[in-house]
Amino acid sequence: MTSTPFQLPSEDRDSSPYTGFTRAHWEAVADGLLDAAWKWATPGGAMLDLPGRPSRSGVRSDGLEGYARTFLTAAFRVAGADGKDPHNRLERYADGLTAGTLTAGRDDAESWPLIRDHTVFGQPMVESASVAIGLRLTRPWLWDRLDAGTQDRAEEWLRGALRHTPAPNNWYLFPYSVAGFLESVGRGDGETARARQRALDLLEGWYRGEGWYSDGDGRAFDHYNGWALHLYPVLDGYLSGETDLSAPHGARLREHLESFSLMFGADGAPMHFGRSLTYRFAAGAAVAMGAVTGHTPLSPGVSRRLISGSLKYFLERGAAGDDGLLSLGWHGPHDATLQEYSGPSSPYWASKAFVALLAPEEHPLWTAPEEPAPSEGPDRVLSLPSPGLLVQSTRADGIVRLHNHGSDHVRPHEGDTAQVSDPLYARLAYSTATGPTASGNAADNHLAILVAGSRSRRVRIHPLGAGHGDGWGWAASWHRPVFPEGPPTAPGLRVESVTVVRGRHELRVHRVIGAPAGARAEQTGWATDPVGTVRSALHPLCGWTEEETVRAPQGTAFTPWAVLPRLAAQVEGTELLVAVASLTADPDAVPLDAAVDSVEVNGEKVTVRWADDGAVTRVALAPLEVTHAP
């Protein structure tokens, strides 16, 4: 762990026994981030040109991104202080707004790029939402003090978001947010109404149940649920004065937090899963939004434990360098964490976590004593059939694991090609203590079929179901193996996968169907630091004939160099393959080869008797049925 580059107050272990963080710590971090970023502002303040490799959208778009995303931090900071602005930040943002919109579209050091369709350098549309929300939050102290000409030019620039086509996902909430601001200052019309209704209609179609939205028409379930799909409509309702706790978007946030709150490790780490992970502690934005609005099943002490734990986790692990700037990565810089749209200012969407500051000092979020996080209680297993996810947490080590049988980030119109396989979605499992290996290394938590020397990838995931009982749970899916070399698929080849969890153990059952002669199956486990405290194990139970340890020299977001266990077997036609896996930091954990007392395979049915208590797990593949009995 590293020390934070910011001057923070002394920890308060009386009110915050788990993190020591208070509201004053949040204000200090916000101030530190803003001070560091503003050193890179253009003379007029319209751009914050932070150092680093540019995004695919170019340096001018990146400069606007620096302005917009830090403005969101400043807006939450000032609005939460009821307008108190001792550092005169809003004056600088007002100057930047004036300079950026004066000759918008001109290629110079201050003018903001125009908002276009998402296919034509559309990043300014993303940033328009942060500008609009910032203006809405600070209206009495910034917008209302602008001259009429600047207001008109700002409106014209913002309306570009209403007149151009967003990407087919959460981007529709950017014009929604812009329209909400314009209506709040008396500038609404048919154009703003259409933008808002279009976004709301799409949200209804993307809602899949249990508090989870898909990020678009496919099956992309990830952190965008919290920091976008829930945050924007619930924040809009809050700023509009909505107080009805049964309002649909608020009710969905409440249900989302029932499961999402379990996806933070005892060390504060959020689940390392999905894209845009460089936003880091923005993962706590939904928890904070729920606490601010009352749309939450969590007590104030649990909410603060989660958001402060996440903030502290990243600060102590080098997310902000010695210069106080957030780096592109996870702990520190990490290229494999990034997407091509990421630029130097992208990490500042972490600003969304500062929505917590909308809760004033006397709010229970800050006055109630911290309580344990859900992952710090008894071992938990929670199935989520709608997104096809299975959550498993263990108290002994505070690690939370997410078994993925439903989220693939493949658009409906895309074919099954290896080019769209993404390590941040394609793996069978993710955790709060490990990250996926880089695409050039051996894939962790993956079932691969090798045909003619080409190793398959998991692309489109078809969920088959999920469920849980007292202390155990399961999830299942099937996929068609896709090959990066040669023919993309093999006729009739498919893999059905079932994960059953209890305690720290994961029973992994795969049925390979239609394997051609000469094919080989491989199953990998978790990728970990070979000398670290977190240990990975994978033990064969049925069908596997080879065991080995393979290396991942490019490491993961958690370690610069990693190893992972791998099983292998020759397969042809239909084959049943069974193993038990484990990821643990518990020094007293029993070796994995002693976890199972007996295994019985009868056709396409597997019966496993567990050694610790004699419990029996049965998995039938055709038809699918999973049971577990003491």
C-alpha positions as CSV (number, residue, x, y, z in Angstrom):
1,M,0.0,0.0,0.0
2,T,1.1,3.6,-0.6
3,S,0.3,6.8,1.2
4,T,-2.2,9.2,-0.4
5,P,-0.9,12.3,-2.0
6,F,-3.6,14.4,-0.4
7,Q,-3.7,16.1,3.0
8,L,-6.4,14.3,4.9
9,P,-7.9,14.9,8.3
10,S,-7.0,12.5,11.1
11,E,-9.1,9.3,11.0
12,D,-12.1,9.0,13.3
13,R,-12.2,5.5,14.5
14,D,-15.1,6.2,16.9
15,S,-17.7,7.0,14.2
16,S,-15.9,5.1,11.5
17,P,-14.4,2.0,13.1
18,Y,-13.8,0.2,9.7
19,T,-12.4,3.0,7.5
20,G,-11.7,6.0,9.8
21,F,-13.1,8.2,7.0
22,T,-15.7,10.9,7.6
23,R,-17.4,13.5,5.4
24,A,-14.3,15.7,5.9
25,H,-12.2,13.1,4.2
26,W,-14.4,13.1,1.2
27,E,-14.2,16.9,0.9
28,A,-10.4,16.7,1.3
29,V,-10.1,14.1,-1.5
30,A,-12.3,16.1,-3.8
31,D,-10.3,19.3,-3.1
32,G,-7.0,17.4,-3.7
33,L,-8.2,15.9,-7.0
34,L,-9.4,19.3,-8.2
35,D,-6.2,21.1,-7.2
36,A,-4.0,18.6,-9.0
37,A,-6.1,18.6,-12.2
38,W,-6.5,22.4,-12.5
39,K,-2.7,22.8,-12.8
40,W,-3.2,21.5,-16.3
41,A,-5.9,24.0,-17.3
42,T,-5.7,26.1,-20.4
43,P,-5.5,29.9,-19.8
44,G,-9.2,30.4,-20.3
45,G,-10.1,27.3,-18.2
46,A,-12.1,25.6,-20.9
47,M,-9.9,22.6,-21.1
48,L,-7.9,20.5,-18.6
49,D,-5.2,18.9,-20.8
50,L,-4.0,16.2,-18.4
51,P,-0.8,14.4,-19.4
52,G,-0.9,11.0,-20.9
53,R,-1.6,9.1,-24.1
54,P,-4.6,10.6,-25.9
55,S,-7.9,8.7,-26.4
56,R,-9.2,7.8,-29.9
57,S,-11.3,11.0,-29.8
58,G,-8.2,13.2,-29.8
59,V,-6.6,15.7,-27.4
60,R,-9.3,18.5,-27.8
61,S,-12.0,16.1,-26.8
62,D,-9.8,14.8,-23.9
63,G,-9.4,18.4,-22.7
64,L,-13.2,18.9,-22.6
65,E,-13.4,15.7,-20.8
66,G,-11.0,17.0,-18.1
67,Y,-13.2,20.1,-17.7
68,A,-16.5,18.3,-17.6
69,R,-15.6,15.4,-15.3
70,T,-13.8,17.5,-12.7
71,F,-16.7,20.0,-12.9
72,L,-18.9,17.2,-11.6
73,T,-16.7,16.8,-8.6
74,A,-16.7,20.5,-7.9
75,A,-20.5,20.7,-8.3
76,F,-21.1,17.9,-5.8
77,R,-18.6,19.6,-3.5
78,V,-20.2,23.0,-3.6
79,A,-23.8,21.9,-3.8
80,G,-23.2,19.7,-0.8
81,A,-21.8,22.7,1.1
82,D,-24.9,24.8,0.2
83,G,-23.0,27.1,-2.1
84,K,-19.9,27.6,0.1
85,D,-16.9,27.7,-2.3
86,P,-13.8,28.8,-0.4
87,H,-11.5,27.9,-3.3
88,N,-13.6,29.9,-5.9
89,R,-13.8,26.9,-8.1
90,L,-17.2,27.8,-9.7
91,E,-15.7,31.1,-10.9
92,R,-13.1,29.1,-12.8
93,Y,-15.6,26.7,-14.2
94,A,-17.8,29.7,-15.3
95,D,-14.9,31.2,-17.1
96,G,-14.2,27.9,-18.8
97,L,-17.8,27.6,-19.9
98,T,-17.7,31.0,-21.4
99,A,-14.4,30.4,-23.2
100,G,-15.4,26.9,-24.4
101,T,-18.7,27.9,-25.9
102,L,-17.7,31.3,-27.3
103,T,-16.6,29.9,-30.7
104,A,-17.5,26.2,-30.2
105,G,-16.2,24.0,-33.0
106,R,-13.2,26.2,-33.8
107,D,-9.8,24.4,-33.7
108,D,-8.0,26.4,-31.0
109,A,-6.9,26.0,-27.4
110,E,-10.1,26.9,-25.7
111,S,-13.1,26.2,-28.0
112,W,-15.1,23.0,-27.2
113,P,-15.6,20.5,-30.0
114,L,-19.2,20.3,-31.2
115,I,-21.4,17.4,-30.2
116,R,-21.9,15.0,-33.1
117,D,-23.2,11.4,-33.6
118,H,-21.5,8.7,-31.6
119,T,-19.9,7.4,-34.8
120,V,-18.1,10.7,-35.5
121,F,-15.9,11.4,-32.5
122,G,-19.0,11.5,-30.3
123,Q,-17.2,11.8,-26.9
124,P,-18.4,15.4,-26.4
125,M,-21.9,14.0,-26.0
126,V,-20.8,12.0,-23.0
127,E,-19.2,15.1,-21.5
128,S,-22.3,17.2,-22.1
129,A,-24.1,15.3,-19.4
130,S,-21.5,16.1,-16.8
131,V,-21.6,19.8,-17.8
132,A,-25.4,19.8,-17.6
133,I,-25.6,18.1,-14.3
134,G,-22.9,20.3,-12.9
135,L,-24.8,23.4,-14.0
136,R,-28.0,22.0,-12.5
137,L,-26.4,21.3,-9.2
138,T,-24.8,24.8,-9.0
139,R,-27.5,26.9,-10.6
140,P,-27.8,29.6,-8.0
141,W,-24.1,30.2,-7.8
142,L,-23.0,29.7,-11.4
143,W,-25.7,29.6,-14.1
144,D,-27.9,32.3,-12.7
145,R,-24.9,34.7,-12.6
146,L,-23.9,34.2,-16.2
147,D,-24.8,36.9,-18.8
148,A,-27.6,36.1,-21.2
149,G,-25.2,35.6,-24.2
150,T,-23.1,33.0,-22.4
151,Q,-26.3,31.2,-21.3
152,D,-27.6,31.1,-24.9
153,R,-24.3,29.8,-26.3
154,A,-24.1,27.2,-23.6
155,E,-27.6,26.1,-24.4
156,E,-26.8,25.9,-28.1
157,W,-23.8,23.7,-27.5
158,L,-25.7,21.4,-25.1
159,R,-28.5,21.0,-27.6
160,G,-26.1,19.2,-29.9
161,A,-26.7,16.2,-27.6
162,L,-30.4,16.3,-28.3
163,R,-29.9,16.6,-32.1
164,H,-27.4,13.8,-32.7
165,T,-27.5,10.0,-32.3
166,P,-26.1,8.5,-29.1
167,A,-24.4,5.0,-28.9
168,P,-27.0,2.3,-28.5
169,N,-26.6,2.0,-24.7
170,N,-26.5,4.2,-21.6
171,W,-25.5,7.1,-23.9
172,Y,-29.2,7.9,-24.3
173,L,-29.1,9.1,-20.7
174,F,-26.7,11.9,-21.7
175,P,-29.3,13.9,-23.8
176,Y,-31.8,12.9,-21.0
177,S,-29.6,14.7,-18.5
178,V,-29.0,17.7,-20.8
179,A,-32.7,18.0,-21.4
180,G,-33.4,17.8,-17.6
181,F,-31.1,20.7,-17.0
182,L,-32.6,22.8,-19.8
183,E,-36.1,22.2,-18.5
184,S,-35.0,23.1,-15.0
185,V,-33.9,26.6,-16.1
186,G,-37.0,27.2,-18.2
187,R,-35.6,26.3,-21.6
188,G,-37.5,23.1,-22.2
189,D,-39.5,22.5,-25.3
190,G,-40.6,19.6,-27.6
191,E,-37.0,18.7,-28.3
192,T,-36.1,18.3,-24.6
193,A,-39.3,16.3,-24.0
194,R,-38.6,13.9,-26.8
195,A,-35.0,13.3,-25.6
196,R,-36.2,12.5,-22.1
197,Q,-39.0,10.2,-23.2
198,R,-36.8,8.3,-25.6
199,A,-34.3,7.5,-22.8
200,L,-37.1,6.5,-20.4
201,D,-38.6,4.2,-23.1
202,L,-35.3,2.5,-23.7
203,L,-34.7,2.1,-20.0
204,E,-37.9,0.2,-19.8
205,G,-36.8,-2.2,-22.5
206,W,-33.4,-2.7,-20.9
207,Y,-34.7,-3.5,-17.5
208,R,-34.4,-7.2,-16.9
209,G,-35.4,-7.6,-13.3
210,E,-33.9,-7.9,-9.8
211,G,-32.6,-4.3,-10.1
212,W,-30.5,-5.0,-13.1
213,Y,-30.5,-3.2,-16.5
214,S,-28.7,-4.4,-19.6
215,D,-26.5,-1.7,-21.0
216,G,-28.2,-1.7,-24.4
217,D,-30.2,-4.3,-26.3
218,G,-27.8,-7.2,-25.6
219,R,-26.7,-8.8,-22.3
220,A,-24.1,-6.4,-20.9
221,F,-24.5,-6.4,-17.1
222,D,-21.7,-4.5,-15.3
223,H,-20.9,-1.4,-13.3
224,Y,-22.8,0.8,-15.7
225,N,-25.8,-0.3,-13.8
226,G,-24.7,1.7,-10.8
227,W,-22.8,4.7,-12.2
228,A,-25.1,5.4,-15.2
229,L,-28.4,3.4,-15.6
230,H,-29.5,3.9,-12.0
231,L,-27.6,7.1,-11.2
232,Y,-28.9,9.5,-13.9
233,P,-32.7,8.9,-13.6
234,V,-32.6,8.8,-9.8
235,L,-30.4,11.9,-9.5
236,D,-32.8,13.6,-12.0
237,G,-35.7,12.8,-9.7
238,Y,-33.9,14.0,-6.7
239,L,-33.0,17.3,-8.3
240,S,-36.6,17.7,-9.4
241,G,-37.8,17.4,-5.8
242,E,-39.2,13.9,-6.1
243,T,-39.8,12.4,-2.6
244,D,-41.9,9.3,-3.5
245,L,-39.9,6.3,-2.3
246,S,-42.1,4.0,-4.5
247,A,-41.2,5.8,-7.7
248,P,-40.1,3.2,-10.2
249,H,-36.5,4.2,-10.8
250,G,-35.9,4.6,-7.1
251,A,-37.5,1.2,-6.3
252,R,-35.3,-0.4,-8.9
253,L,-32.2,1.2,-7.3
254,R,-33.3,-0.2,-4.0
255,E,-33.6,-3.7,-5.4
256,H,-30.3,-3.3,-7.3
257,L,-28.5,-2.5,-4.0
258,E,-29.8,-5.7,-2.4
259,S,-27.4,-7.7,-4.6
260,F,-24.8,-5.0,-5.7
261,S,-23.9,-4.2,-2.1
262,L,-22.5,-7.7,-1.7
263,M,-20.0,-7.1,-4.5
264,F,-17.5,-5.2,-2.4
265,G,-14.7,-7.1,-0.6
266,A,-13.9,-6.6,3.0
267,D,-10.9,-4.6,1.9
268,G,-13.2,-2.1,0.1
269,A,-12.5,-3.4,-3.4
270,P,-15.4,-3.4,-5.8
271,M,-15.8,-6.3,-8.2
272,H,-13.2,-6.3,-11.0
273,F,-15.7,-7.0,-13.8
274,G,-16.8,-5.2,-17.0
275,R,-15.4,-2.2,-18.9
276,S,-14.4,1.3,-17.8
277,L,-12.9,0.0,-14.5
278,T,-10.5,3.0,-14.5
279,Y,-13.5,4.9,-13.0
280,R,-12.6,3.0,-9.8
281,F,-14.5,4.3,-6.8
282,A,-17.4,5.5,-9.0
283,A,-18.5,1.9,-8.2
284,G,-19.9,3.3,-5.0
285,A,-22.0,6.0,-6.7
286,A,-25.2,3.9,-6.6
287,V,-24.7,3.1,-2.9
288,A,-24.3,6.8,-2.2
289,M,-27.2,7.8,-4.4
290,G,-29.4,5.4,-2.5
291,A,-28.3,6.8,0.8
292,V,-28.9,10.4,-0.3
293,T,-32.4,9.7,-1.7
294,G,-33.6,7.0,0.7
295,H,-33.9,4.5,-2.2
296,T,-31.8,1.9,-0.4
297,P,-32.2,-1.3,1.7
298,L,-28.9,-0.5,3.5
299,S,-28.5,1.2,6.8
300,P,-26.6,4.5,6.7
301,G,-23.6,2.9,8.5
302,V,-23.4,0.1,5.9
303,S,-23.6,2.6,3.1
304,R,-20.8,4.7,4.4
305,R,-18.7,1.6,5.1
306,L,-19.0,0.6,1.4
307,I,-18.4,4.0,-0.2
308,S,-15.6,5.1,2.2
309,G,-14.1,1.6,2.0
310,S,-13.9,1.8,-1.8
311,L,-12.5,5.3,-1.8
312,K,-9.8,4.4,0.7
313,Y,-9.0,1.2,-1.1
314,F,-7.9,3.0,-4.2
315,L,-6.2,5.9,-2.5
316,E,-4.0,3.5,-0.5
317,R,-3.1,1.5,-3.6
318,G,-1.8,4.3,-5.8
319,A,-4.8,5.3,-7.9
320,A,-3.6,8.9,-7.5
321,G,0.1,9.3,-8.2
322,D,2.5,11.6,-6.4
323,D,1.2,14.5,-8.6
324,G,-2.4,13.9,-7.3
325,L,-3.7,12.8,-10.7
326,L,-5.8,9.7,-11.2
327,S,-3.9,7.3,-13.5
328,L,-5.3,5.2,-16.2
329,G,-5.6,1.8,-14.6
330,W,-6.9,0.1,-11.4
331,H,-4.5,0.4,-8.5
332,G,-1.9,2.4,-10.5
333,P,-1.4,2.5,-14.2
334,H,-2.6,-0.7,-16.0
335,D,-3.0,-0.8,-19.8
336,A,-5.0,-4.0,-19.9
337,T,-7.7,-2.4,-17.7
338,L,-8.4,0.2,-20.4
339,Q,-10.5,0.6,-23.5
340,E,-9.5,2.5,-26.6
341,Y,-11.9,5.3,-25.7
342,S,-10.0,5.9,-22.4
343,G,-7.9,9.1,-22.3
344,P,-6.0,10.9,-19.5
345,S,-9.2,12.5,-18.1
346,S,-11.3,9.4,-18.3
347,P,-10.6,8.3,-14.7
348,Y,-12.4,11.4,-13.4
349,W,-15.7,9.8,-13.9
350,A,-14.8,8.6,-10.4
351,S,-16.4,12.0,-9.7
352,K,-19.8,10.3,-9.5
353,A,-18.9,8.9,-6.1
354,F,-19.0,12.4,-4.7
355,V,-22.7,12.4,-5.1
356,A,-22.4,11.3,-1.5
357,L,-21.6,14.9,-0.6
358,L,-25.2,15.9,-1.4
359,A,-25.9,14.4,2.0
360,P,-25.2,17.3,4.4
361,E,-23.1,16.9,7.6
362,E,-26.1,16.1,9.7
363,H,-27.4,13.4,7.4
364,P,-27.4,9.8,8.9
365,L,-24.9,8.8,6.1
366,W,-22.3,10.8,8.0
367,T,-23.6,10.6,11.6
368,A,-24.5,7.0,12.0
369,P,-21.6,4.7,13.1
370,E,-20.1,2.5,10.4
371,E,-21.4,-1.0,10.3
372,P,-19.9,-4.1,8.6
373,A,-20.1,-4.5,4.9
374,P,-22.3,-7.4,3.7
375,S,-19.1,-9.3,2.8
376,E,-17.9,-9.0,6.4
377,G,-20.9,-11.0,7.7
378,P,-21.5,-14.7,7.4
379,D,-20.6,-16.5,4.1
380,R,-23.2,-15.6,1.5
381,V,-24.4,-17.0,-1.8
382,L,-26.8,-15.1,-3.9
383,S,-28.1,-16.0,-7.4
384,L,-29.4,-13.5,-9.9
385,P,-31.3,-15.3,-12.6
386,S,-32.2,-12.2,-14.6
387,P,-28.6,-11.1,-15.4
388,G,-27.3,-14.7,-15.0
389,L,-24.9,-14.0,-12.2
390,L,-24.0,-15.9,-9.0
391,V,-22.4,-14.1,-6.1
392,Q,-20.3,-15.9,-3.5
393,S,-18.6,-14.3,-0.5
394,T,-16.5,-15.8,2.4
395,R,-16.1,-14.1,5.7
396,A,-12.7,-15.8,6.5
397,D,-10.9,-13.8,3.8
398,G,-13.4,-11.1,2.8
399,I,-13.2,-12.1,-0.9
400,V,-16.3,-11.9,-3.1
401,R,-16.5,-13.9,-6.3
402,L,-18.9,-13.3,-9.2
403,H,-19.7,-16.3,-11.5
404,N,-20.7,-15.1,-14.9
405,H,-23.4,-17.1,-16.7
406,G,-25.2,-14.2,-18.4
407,S,-23.2,-11.1,-19.2
408,D,-21.2,-11.0,-22.5
409,H,-21.2,-7.4,-23.9
410,V,-22.0,-8.8,-27.4
411,R,-24.4,-6.6,-29.4
412,P,-27.4,-8.4,-30.9
413,H,-26.3,-7.7,-34.4
414,E,-22.8,-9.0,-33.9
415,G,-21.8,-12.4,-35.1
416,D,-20.0,-15.0,-33.0
417,T,-16.4,-14.0,-33.8
418,A,-13.3,-14.2,-31.6
419,Q,-12.7,-10.5,-32.3
420,V,-15.5,-9.5,-30.0
421,S,-14.5,-11.7,-27.1
422,D,-13.6,-9.5,-24.1
423,P,-11.6,-10.7,-21.1
424,L,-13.7,-8.3,-18.9
425,Y,-16.9,-10.2,-19.8
426,A,-16.0,-13.6,-21.3
427,R,-14.5,-15.3,-18.2
428,L,-16.5,-17.8,-16.1
429,A,-15.7,-15.9,-12.9
430,Y,-14.4,-12.6,-11.4
431,S,-13.6,-11.4,-7.9
432,T,-12.7,-8.5,-5.7
433,A,-9.1,-9.8,-5.3
434,T,-8.2,-10.9,-8.8
435,G,-8.4,-9.6,-12.3
436,P,-8.6,-11.4,-15.7
437,T,-5.3,-12.0,-17.5
438,A,-4.4,-10.0,-20.6
439,S,-5.7,-11.2,-23.9
440,G,-2.2,-12.3,-25.0
441,N,-1.7,-14.6,-22.0
442,A,-3.5,-17.8,-21.0
443,A,-7.1,-17.0,-20.1
444,D,-8.1,-17.5,-16.5
445,N,-11.4,-19.1,-15.5
446,H,-12.0,-20.3,-19.0
447,L,-13.1,-23.6,-20.6
448,A,-11.4,-23.8,-24.0
449,I,-11.7,-26.3,-26.8
450,L,-8.6,-26.8,-29.0
451,V,-9.2,-27.8,-32.6
452,A,-6.4,-28.0,-35.1
453,G,-4.2,-26.0,-32.7
454,S,-6.7,-23.1,-32.3
455,R,-7.9,-22.4,-28.8
456,S,-11.6,-21.4,-28.5
457,R,-13.0,-18.3,-26.9
458,R,-16.2,-17.7,-25.1
459,V,-18.2,-15.0,-26.8
460,R,-22.0,-15.0,-26.6
461,I,-23.4,-16.4,-23.4
462,H,-26.8,-18.1,-23.2
463,P,-28.1,-18.4,-19.6
464,L,-29.8,-21.6,-18.6
465,G,-30.9,-20.6,-15.1
466,A,-29.7,-19.8,-11.5
467,G,-30.8,-20.5,-8.0
468,H,-29.7,-20.6,-4.4
469,G,-30.6,-22.1,-1.1
470,D,-29.2,-21.9,2.5
471,G,-25.4,-21.5,2.0
472,W,-25.2,-22.7,-1.6
473,G,-26.2,-21.6,-5.1
474,W,-25.8,-22.4,-8.8
475,A,-25.8,-20.8,-12.2
476,A,-25.6,-22.3,-15.7
477,S,-25.2,-21.3,-19.3
478,W,-24.1,-22.6,-22.7
479,H,-21.9,-21.1,-25.3
480,R,-20.6,-22.0,-28.8
481,P,-16.8,-22.1,-28.8
482,V,-15.4,-19.6,-31.3
483,F,-11.9,-19.9,-32.8
484,P,-9.6,-17.0,-33.7
485,E,-7.8,-19.0,-36.4
486,G,-9.4,-21.2,-39.1
487,P,-13.2,-21.7,-39.3
488,P,-14.8,-19.6,-36.6
489,T,-16.9,-22.5,-35.3
490,A,-17.0,-26.3,-35.5
491,P,-20.3,-27.8,-36.6
492,G,-22.4,-29.0,-33.7
493,L,-19.9,-28.0,-31.1
494,R,-21.2,-26.4,-27.9
495,V,-20.3,-26.3,-24.2
496,E,-22.8,-26.4,-21.3
497,S,-21.4,-25.1,-18.0
498,V,-22.8,-25.3,-14.5
499,T,-21.2,-23.7,-11.4
500,V,-22.3,-24.7,-7.9
501,V,-20.8,-22.9,-4.9
502,R,-20.8,-23.4,-1.2
503,G,-18.3,-21.8,1.2
504,R,-15.2,-21.1,-0.7
505,H,-15.6,-24.1,-3.1
506,E,-16.8,-24.0,-6.7
507,L,-18.0,-27.1,-8.4
508,R,-17.5,-26.6,-12.1
509,V,-19.3,-29.0,-14.4
510,H,-19.0,-28.9,-18.2
511,R,-20.6,-31.0,-20.9
512,V,-18.8,-30.7,-24.2
513,I,-21.1,-31.7,-27.1
514,G,-20.1,-32.4,-30.7
515,A,-16.3,-32.3,-30.1
516,P,-14.5,-33.4,-33.4
517,A,-11.9,-36.1,-33.4
518,G,-8.6,-34.9,-32.0
519,A,-10.1,-32.1,-30.0
520,R,-8.7,-31.1,-26.5
521,A,-10.5,-29.4,-23.6
522,E,-8.8,-27.1,-21.1
523,Q,-10.1,-25.6,-17.9
524,T,-8.2,-22.9,-16.0
525,G,-8.7,-21.5,-12.5
526,W,-8.0,-18.1,-10.9
527,A,-4.9,-16.1,-11.8
528,T,-2.9,-15.0,-8.7
529,D,0.5,-13.8,-7.6
530,P,2.6,-16.9,-7.0
531,V,4.0,-15.4,-3.8
532,G,0.9,-13.5,-2.6
533,T,-1.6,-14.3,0.1
534,V,-4.4,-15.0,-2.3
535,R,-4.2,-18.6,-3.5
536,S,-5.8,-20.4,-6.4
537,A,-6.4,-24.1,-6.8
538,L,-8.2,-26.4,-9.3
539,H,-8.7,-30.1,-8.6
540,P,-10.0,-32.7,-11.2
541,L,-12.9,-34.9,-10.2
542,C,-14.0,-36.5,-13.5
543,G,-12.9,-36.5,-17.1
544,W,-9.7,-34.5,-16.7
545,T,-6.4,-36.3,-17.2
546,E,-3.7,-33.7,-17.1
547,E,-2.8,-31.0,-14.5
548,E,-0.3,-28.1,-14.8
549,T,0.4,-24.6,-13.8
550,V,0.7,-22.0,-16.5
551,R,2.2,-18.5,-16.4
552,A,0.7,-15.1,-17.3
553,P,3.7,-12.8,-17.7
554,Q,1.6,-9.7,-18.3
555,G,-0.1,-10.3,-15.0
556,T,-3.4,-8.8,-13.9
557,A,-4.6,-5.5,-12.5
558,F,-3.7,-6.9,-9.1
559,T,-0.2,-8.4,-9.8
560,P,2.4,-7.7,-12.4
561,W,3.0,-11.4,-12.9
562,A,0.6,-14.3,-12.3
563,V,0.2,-18.0,-12.5
564,L,-3.0,-20.1,-12.9
565,P,-3.8,-23.8,-12.6
566,R,-5.0,-25.7,-15.8
567,L,-6.6,-29.0,-16.4
568,A,-6.7,-30.8,-19.8
569,A,-8.2,-33.8,-21.5
570,Q,-8.7,-35.2,-25.0
571,V,-12.4,-35.0,-26.0
572,E,-14.6,-36.4,-28.8
573,G,-18.3,-36.3,-29.2
574,T,-20.0,-35.7,-25.8
575,E,-17.8,-35.6,-22.7
576,L,-18.5,-34.7,-19.1
577,L,-15.8,-32.8,-17.2
578,V,-16.0,-32.0,-13.5
579,A,-13.6,-30.2,-11.2
580,V,-13.6,-28.2,-8.0
581,A,-12.0,-24.8,-7.8
582,S,-11.0,-22.4,-5.0
583,L,-9.8,-18.8,-4.5
584,T,-8.9,-18.0,-0.9
585,A,-6.7,-15.9,1.3
586,D,-7.7,-18.0,4.4
587,P,-4.4,-19.4,5.8
588,D,-6.3,-22.2,7.5
589,A,-8.1,-23.4,4.3
590,V,-8.1,-27.2,3.9
591,P,-6.3,-28.4,0.7
592,L,-8.7,-28.6,-2.2
593,D,-8.0,-32.3,-2.9
594,A,-9.6,-33.0,0.5
595,A,-12.8,-31.1,-0.3
596,V,-14.8,-33.9,-1.9
597,D,-15.4,-37.2,-0.3
598,S,-16.8,-39.0,-3.4
599,V,-17.9,-38.4,-7.0
600,E,-20.4,-40.5,-8.9
601,V,-21.1,-40.0,-12.6
602,N,-24.2,-41.8,-14.1
603,G,-24.7,-40.8,-17.7
604,E,-25.2,-37.1,-17.7
605,K,-25.7,-36.8,-14.0
606,V,-23.0,-35.9,-11.4
607,T,-23.3,-36.6,-7.7
608,V,-20.7,-35.1,-5.3
609,R,-20.5,-35.7,-1.6
610,W,-18.6,-33.0,0.3
611,A,-16.1,-34.1,2.9
612,D,-16.7,-31.5,5.6
613,D,-20.3,-32.2,6.3
614,G,-21.4,-35.0,4.0
615,A,-23.7,-32.7,2.0
616,V,-24.6,-34.0,-1.5
617,T,-24.8,-31.9,-4.6
618,R,-26.4,-33.4,-7.7
619,V,-26.2,-31.9,-11.2
620,A,-28.2,-33.3,-14.1
621,L,-27.5,-31.8,-17.6
622,A,-30.4,-33.2,-19.6
623,P,-32.7,-31.8,-18.5
624,L,-30.9,-29.3,-16.3
625,E,-31.5,-29.8,-12.6
626,V,-29.3,-28.8,-9.7
627,T,-30.0,-29.9,-6.1
628,H,-28.1,-29.7,-2.8
629,A,-29.0,-31.6,0.4
630,P,-27.4,-31.6,3.8
